[in-house]
Amino acid sequence: MADHSDVVDRADSLMRRRRSFVASYAGKAENASASPPVNEDEDLPVLTDVVPAETVVPETRPDRYDEEALLTILATDLVRTLERQLAEELPTLVEAALLSAQHELHSGINATLEMALKAFLARRHQLSLPLDEPHPGN
């Protein structure tokens, strides 16, 4: 029970700061009346209280940044965002570009070889001399 009373004592001390009532259990009822009186000004307002608009204090803005400092902050944030995005995306983009370049290179080489073979075969058919296999006896 020592732990229980310690918790209740702490709750009492916290509530005495703001409220006029004190939490206690049956064994401490006699100490509840000994709590110090609470000033009415320290009490929290309730939701039904009406506050006139004249007493509301307008929200103050913090000191405004000068334009150059604000631009520096924005530029730094933009650079960090771009660097982070590029670090994530760049390996994938490079890999895709290399695969595309590899495909284009293969296609280009195949097209060049095909054109060279067609040109060779075209010249071969234009030759007037037959290119038969030589006979072993000649």
C-alpha atoms as a printed R data frame, in Angstrom:
    type eleno elety resid chain resno       x       y        z
1   ATOM     1    CA   MET     A     1   0.000   0.000    0.000
2   ATOM     2    CA   ALA     A     2   3.025   2.298    0.315
3   ATOM     3    CA   ASP     A     3   3.170   2.687   -3.472
4   ATOM     4    CA   HIS     A     4  -0.552   3.522   -3.606
5   ATOM     5    CA   SER     A     5  -0.287   6.296   -1.032
6   ATOM     6    CA   ASP     A     6   2.764   7.750   -2.761
7   ATOM     7    CA   VAL     A     7   0.837   8.000   -6.037
8   ATOM     8    CA   VAL     A     8  -2.143   9.584   -4.276
9   ATOM     9    CA   ASP     A     9   0.128  12.106   -2.518
10  ATOM    10    CA   ARG     A    10   1.700  13.111   -5.830
11  ATOM    11    CA   ALA     A    11  -1.716  13.472   -7.465
12  ATOM    12    CA   ASP     A    12  -2.857  15.605   -4.529
13  ATOM    13    CA   SER     A    13   0.111  17.920   -4.817
14  ATOM    14    CA   LEU     A    14  -0.443  18.352   -8.575
15  ATOM    15    CA   MET     A    15  -4.162  19.029   -8.189
16  ATOM    16    CA   ARG     A    16  -3.671  21.509   -5.369
17  ATOM    17    CA   ARG     A    17  -1.905  23.764   -7.820
18  ATOM    18    CA   ARG     A    18  -4.966  24.075  -10.072
19  ATOM    19    CA   ARG     A    19  -8.106  22.793   -8.353
20  ATOM    20    CA   SER     A    20  -9.865  23.172   -5.055
21  ATOM    21    CA   PHE     A    21 -10.515  19.453   -4.631
22  ATOM    22    CA   VAL     A    22  -8.037  16.808   -3.561
23  ATOM    23    CA   ALA     A    23  -7.943  13.179   -4.656
24  ATOM    24    CA   SER     A    24  -7.725  10.743   -1.808
25  ATOM    25    CA   TYR     A    25  -8.829   7.327   -0.730
26  ATOM    26    CA   ALA     A    26 -10.861   6.497    2.378
27  ATOM    27    CA   GLY     A    27  -7.819   6.262    4.692
28  ATOM    28    CA   LYS     A    28  -6.759   9.848    3.945
29  ATOM    29    CA   ALA     A    29 -10.143  11.589    4.205
30  ATOM    30    CA   GLU     A    30  -9.083  13.541    7.274
31  ATOM    31    CA   ASN     A    31  -6.108  15.087    5.453
32  ATOM    32    CA   ALA     A    32  -8.276  16.234    2.540
33  ATOM    33    CA   SER     A    33  -9.720  19.134    4.496
34  ATOM    34    CA   ALA     A    34  -6.215  20.336    5.387
35  ATOM    35    CA   SER     A    35  -5.390  21.259    1.780
36  ATOM    36    CA   PRO     A    36  -4.366  24.884    1.273
37  ATOM    37    CA   PRO     A    37  -7.041  27.188   -0.183
38  ATOM    38    CA   VAL     A    38  -6.805  27.849   -3.880
39  ATOM    39    CA   ASN     A    39  -7.097  31.351   -5.257
40  ATOM    40    CA   GLU     A    40 -10.024  31.830   -7.685
41  ATOM    41    CA   ASP     A    41  -7.700  33.424  -10.280
42  ATOM    42    CA   GLU     A    42  -5.646  30.233  -10.540
43  ATOM    43    CA   ASP     A    43  -8.635  28.092  -11.459
44  ATOM    44    CA   LEU     A    44  -8.919  26.919  -15.062
45  ATOM    45    CA   PRO     A    45 -11.744  28.367  -17.154
46  ATOM    46    CA   VAL     A    46 -14.611  26.089  -18.043
47  ATOM    47    CA   LEU     A    47 -15.990  25.647  -21.539
48  ATOM    48    CA   THR     A    48 -19.129  27.626  -20.750
49  ATOM    49    CA   ASP     A    49 -17.189  30.826  -19.941
50  ATOM    50    CA   VAL     A    50 -17.682  33.580  -22.518
51  ATOM    51    CA   VAL     A    51 -14.672  35.683  -23.399
52  ATOM    52    CA   PRO     A    52 -15.400  39.076  -25.015
53  ATOM    53    CA   ALA     A    53 -13.671  39.667  -28.358
54  ATOM    54    CA   GLU     A    54 -11.941  42.784  -26.989
55  ATOM    55    CA   THR     A    55  -9.945  40.719  -24.494
56  ATOM    56    CA   VAL     A    56  -8.569  38.320  -27.103
57  ATOM    57    CA   VAL     A    57  -4.934  39.101  -27.764
58  ATOM    58    CA   PRO     A    58  -4.008  38.836  -31.437
59  ATOM    59    CA   GLU     A    59  -1.432  36.230  -32.275
60  ATOM    60    CA   THR     A    60   1.978  37.793  -32.720
61  ATOM    61    CA   ARG     A    61   4.097  36.684  -35.634
62  ATOM    62    CA   PRO     A    62   7.742  35.890  -35.144
63  ATOM    63    CA   ASP     A    63  10.221  38.279  -36.668
64  ATOM    64    CA   ARG     A    64  10.025  37.992  -40.410
65  ATOM    65    CA   TYR     A    65  13.017  36.691  -42.273
66  ATOM    66    CA   ASP     A    66  14.595  39.026  -44.711
67  ATOM    67    CA   GLU     A    67  14.162  38.013  -48.325
68  ATOM    68    CA   GLU     A    68  17.763  36.907  -48.828
69  ATOM    69    CA   ALA     A    69  17.741  34.637  -45.767
70  ATOM    70    CA   LEU     A    70  14.440  33.113  -46.848
71  ATOM    71    CA   LEU     A    71  15.767  32.472  -50.361
72  ATOM    72    CA   THR     A    72  18.865  30.835  -48.895
73  ATOM    73    CA   ILE     A    73  16.752  28.553  -46.711
74  ATOM    74    CA   LEU     A    74  14.500  27.612  -49.626
75  ATOM    75    CA   ALA     A    75  17.434  27.023  -51.981
76  ATOM    76    CA   THR     A    76  19.184  24.805  -49.434
77  ATOM    77    CA   ASP     A    77  16.029  22.796  -48.884
78  ATOM    78    CA   LEU     A    78  15.502  22.443  -52.634
79  ATOM    79    CA   VAL     A    79  19.087  21.255  -53.172
80  ATOM    80    CA   ARG     A    80  18.780  18.662  -50.407
81  ATOM    81    CA   THR     A    81  15.504  17.393  -51.858
82  ATOM    82    CA   LEU     A    82  16.953  17.157  -55.368
83  ATOM    83    CA   GLU     A    83  20.106  15.411  -54.153
84  ATOM    84    CA   ARG     A    84  18.095  12.861  -52.194
85  ATOM    85    CA   GLN     A    85  15.776  12.190  -55.153
86  ATOM    86    CA   LEU     A    86  18.675  11.855  -57.602
87  ATOM    87    CA   ALA     A    87  20.531   9.517  -55.248
88  ATOM    88    CA   GLU     A    88  17.471   7.267  -55.197
89  ATOM    89    CA   GLU     A    89  16.615   7.440  -58.921
90  ATOM    90    CA   LEU     A    90  19.996   7.800  -60.665
91  ATOM    91    CA   PRO     A    91  21.116   4.132  -60.525
92  ATOM    92    CA   THR     A    92  17.844   3.016  -62.112
93  ATOM    93    CA   LEU     A    93  18.042   5.740  -64.772
94  ATOM    94    CA   VAL     A    94  21.650   4.878  -65.656
95  ATOM    95    CA   GLU     A    95  20.823   1.173  -65.876
96  ATOM    96    CA   ALA     A    96  17.845   1.876  -68.165
97  ATOM    97    CA   ALA     A    97  19.967   4.172  -70.350
98  ATOM    98    CA   LEU     A    98  22.720   1.540  -70.627
99  ATOM    99    CA   LEU     A    99  20.227  -1.161  -71.563
100 ATOM   100    CA   SER     A   100  18.725   1.118  -74.196
101 ATOM   101    CA   ALA     A   101  22.173   2.042  -75.524
102 ATOM   102    CA   GLN     A   102  23.149  -1.634  -75.624
103 ATOM   103    CA   HIS     A   103  19.999  -2.470  -77.601
104 ATOM   104    CA   GLU     A   104  20.627   0.393  -80.038
105 ATOM   105    CA   LEU     A   105  24.285  -0.646  -80.446
106 ATOM   106    CA   HIS     A   106  23.304  -4.242  -81.232
107 ATOM   107    CA   SER     A   107  20.689  -3.038  -83.717
108 ATOM   108    CA   GLY     A   108  23.189  -0.679  -85.373
109 ATOM   109    CA   ILE     A   109  25.888  -3.342  -85.646
110 ATOM   110    CA   ASN     A   110  23.414  -5.854  -87.089
111 ATOM   111    CA   ALA     A   111  22.151  -3.297  -89.631
112 ATOM   112    CA   THR     A   112  25.724  -2.403  -90.666
113 ATOM   113    CA   LEU     A   113  26.705  -6.057  -91.059
114 ATOM   114    CA   GLU     A   114  23.574  -6.781  -93.083
115 ATOM   115    CA   MET     A   115  24.276  -3.856  -95.418
116 ATOM   116    CA   ALA     A   116  27.925  -4.950  -95.823
117 ATOM   117    CA   LEU     A   117  26.879  -8.527  -96.655
118 ATOM   118    CA   LYS     A   118  24.287  -7.326  -99.182
119 ATOM   119    CA   ALA     A   119  26.886  -5.072 -100.826
120 ATOM   120    CA   PHE     A   120  29.382  -7.942 -100.950
121 ATOM   121    CA   LEU     A   121  26.811 -10.309 -102.473
122 ATOM   122    CA   ALA     A   122  25.782  -7.656 -104.995
123 ATOM   123    CA   ARG     A   123  29.398  -7.217 -106.125
124 ATOM   124    CA   ARG     A   124  29.914 -10.966 -106.223
125 ATOM   125    CA   HIS     A   125  27.050 -11.375 -108.680
126 ATOM   126    CA   GLN     A   126  28.445  -8.576 -110.876
127 ATOM   127    CA   LEU     A   127  31.830 -10.252 -111.351
128 ATOM   128    CA   SER     A   128  32.247 -11.704 -114.821
129 ATOM   129    CA   LEU     A   129  34.617 -14.438 -113.819
130 ATOM   130    CA   PRO     A   130  33.135 -17.504 -112.267
131 ATOM   131    CA   LEU     A   131  34.588 -18.238 -108.906
132 ATOM   132    CA   ASP     A   132  34.302 -21.981 -108.985
133 ATOM   133    CA   GLU     A   133  36.275 -24.187 -106.715
134 ATOM   134    CA   PRO     A   134  39.694 -24.997 -108.193
135 ATOM   135    CA   HIS     A   135  40.140 -28.602 -109.369
136 ATOM   136    CA   PRO     A   136  42.771 -30.577 -107.585
137 ATOM   137    CA   GLY     A   137  44.439 -31.623 -110.859
138 ATOM   138    CA   ASN     A   138  44.906 -28.137 -112.313
